Amino acid sequence: MINEINLVEAINLDKVGVKYEHVMLVDDDPIQNMLHGKLMDHGMFAKKVSTFSSAQEALDFLSQSPLAELPSVIFLDILMPGMDGFGFLDAFAKLSPQIVSRCKVVMLSSSESFDHLNKANRNRYVRKFLNKPLTPEMLNAINI
């Protein structure tokens, strides 16, 4: 019979080989956040996945969190109401250098817009541009 402590240890051991300690999803679509979060969790991509439905909520989290709790990777949707992904990047650039250097940005889009791709590729904070939905193969190929 497994007691609670052994069960907790088994769950924690299950997360030993993950790629990233903490990642953030920023997307106004709750279904995309849920699907991508589950994919990252079950695919051993991240120990912790934080989801935000607005760019401003994500920025507030980043500016108020201790450095040790910041995500290594931010998956950022481009098209969101209010502040879009590019507005997030403008505000992100104004955060402290310690925050900015710790968090790597991957832009996500369901749009096939060449303008978005070019704009994302010109931004110094964007490490990758991926089309949604994410797949296990896409996650496996990320090494930033």
C-alpha positions as CSV (number, residue, x, y, z in Angstrom):
1,M,0.0,0.0,0.0
2,I,1.4,3.4,-1.0
3,N,1.2,6.0,1.8
4,E,0.9,9.7,1.1
5,I,4.6,10.4,1.5
6,N,5.5,7.8,-1.1
7,L,2.8,9.1,-3.5
8,V,4.2,12.6,-3.2
9,E,7.7,11.3,-3.8
10,A,6.5,9.3,-6.8
11,I,4.9,12.4,-8.3
12,N,8.0,14.5,-7.7
13,L,10.3,11.8,-9.2
14,D,8.1,11.9,-12.2
15,K,9.2,15.5,-12.8
16,V,12.9,14.9,-12.4
17,G,13.8,14.9,-16.1
18,V,11.9,18.0,-17.2
19,K,13.5,20.5,-19.5
20,Y,12.5,23.7,-17.7
21,E,11.7,24.4,-14.1
22,H,9.0,27.0,-14.8
23,V,7.3,28.3,-18.0
24,M,4.6,30.9,-18.6
25,L,1.8,30.8,-21.1
26,V,0.2,34.2,-22.1
27,D,-2.8,33.7,-24.3
28,D,-6.3,35.1,-24.1
29,D,-7.8,31.8,-25.2
30,P,-8.3,29.6,-22.2
31,I,-8.6,26.5,-24.3
32,Q,-5.2,27.1,-25.8
33,N,-3.7,27.7,-22.3
34,M,-5.3,24.5,-21.0
35,L,-4.1,22.4,-24.0
36,H,-0.6,23.8,-24.1
37,G,-0.3,23.5,-20.3
38,K,-1.3,19.8,-20.4
39,L,1.1,19.1,-23.2
40,M,3.9,20.7,-21.3
41,D,3.1,18.9,-18.1
42,H,2.6,15.5,-19.6
43,G,5.5,15.9,-22.1
44,M,8.0,16.6,-19.3
45,F,8.7,20.0,-20.6
46,A,8.2,22.0,-17.4
47,K,7.8,21.3,-13.7
48,K,5.5,24.4,-13.3
49,V,3.3,26.1,-15.9
50,S,1.8,29.5,-15.1
51,T,-1.0,30.7,-17.4
52,F,-2.2,34.2,-17.9
53,S,-5.1,35.4,-20.1
54,S,-3.8,38.9,-20.6
55,A,-0.4,40.5,-21.2
56,Q,-0.8,42.9,-18.3
57,E,-1.5,40.1,-15.8
58,A,1.7,38.4,-17.0
59,L,3.7,41.6,-16.7
60,D,2.3,42.2,-13.2
61,F,3.4,38.7,-12.2
62,L,6.9,39.2,-13.6
63,S,7.4,42.5,-11.9
64,Q,6.1,41.3,-8.5
65,S,7.7,37.8,-8.3
66,P,11.1,37.0,-6.7
67,L,13.8,36.3,-9.3
68,A,13.9,32.6,-8.2
69,E,10.2,32.2,-9.1
70,L,10.4,33.7,-12.6
71,P,9.7,31.5,-15.6
72,S,12.6,30.5,-17.8
73,V,10.4,30.6,-21.0
74,I,7.4,32.8,-21.8
75,F,5.1,31.5,-24.5
76,L,3.5,34.7,-25.8
77,D,0.5,34.9,-28.1
78,I,0.5,37.8,-30.5
79,L,-3.2,38.6,-31.0
80,M,-4.8,39.5,-27.7
81,P,-7.4,42.1,-26.8
82,G,-6.0,45.2,-24.9
83,M,-2.3,44.8,-24.9
84,D,-1.1,42.4,-27.7
85,G,2.1,40.4,-27.7
86,F,4.1,43.2,-29.2
87,G,2.8,45.6,-26.5
88,F,3.9,43.1,-24.0
89,L,7.4,43.0,-25.5
90,D,7.6,46.8,-25.3
91,A,6.7,46.7,-21.6
92,F,8.9,43.7,-21.0
93,A,11.9,45.7,-22.3
94,K,11.3,48.2,-19.5
95,L,11.5,45.6,-16.7
96,S,14.7,45.2,-14.7
97,P,17.6,43.6,-16.5
98,Q,17.6,40.7,-14.0
99,I,14.0,39.8,-15.0
100,V,14.6,40.3,-18.8
101,S,17.8,38.2,-18.8
102,R,16.1,35.3,-17.0
103,C,13.0,35.0,-19.2
104,K,13.3,33.8,-22.8
105,V,10.3,34.6,-25.1
106,V,8.7,32.3,-27.7
107,M,6.1,34.1,-29.8
108,L,3.0,32.0,-30.7
109,S,0.5,32.8,-33.4
110,S,-2.4,31.1,-35.2
111,S,-2.0,33.8,-37.9
112,E,0.0,33.2,-41.0
113,S,0.9,36.9,-41.1
114,F,4.4,37.4,-42.7
115,D,4.4,40.9,-41.0
116,H,4.0,39.3,-37.6
117,L,6.8,36.9,-38.3
118,N,9.1,39.6,-39.5
119,K,8.3,41.9,-36.5
120,A,8.8,39.0,-34.1
121,N,12.1,38.1,-35.7
122,R,13.4,41.7,-35.4
123,N,12.6,41.9,-31.7
124,R,15.8,41.1,-29.6
125,Y,13.8,39.4,-26.8
126,V,12.1,36.8,-29.1
127,R,14.1,33.6,-29.3
128,K,11.6,31.6,-31.5
129,F,8.4,32.1,-33.4
130,L,6.0,29.1,-33.5
131,N,2.6,28.6,-35.1
132,K,-0.2,27.3,-32.8
133,P,-1.1,24.8,-31.8
134,L,2.1,23.5,-30.1
135,T,3.0,19.9,-30.6
136,P,5.3,17.5,-28.7
137,E,7.8,17.8,-31.5
138,M,7.8,21.6,-31.3
139,L,8.4,21.4,-27.6
140,N,11.2,18.9,-28.0
141,A,12.9,21.1,-30.5
142,I,13.0,24.1,-28.1
143,N,16.4,24.6,-26.5
144,I,16.8,28.2,-25.4
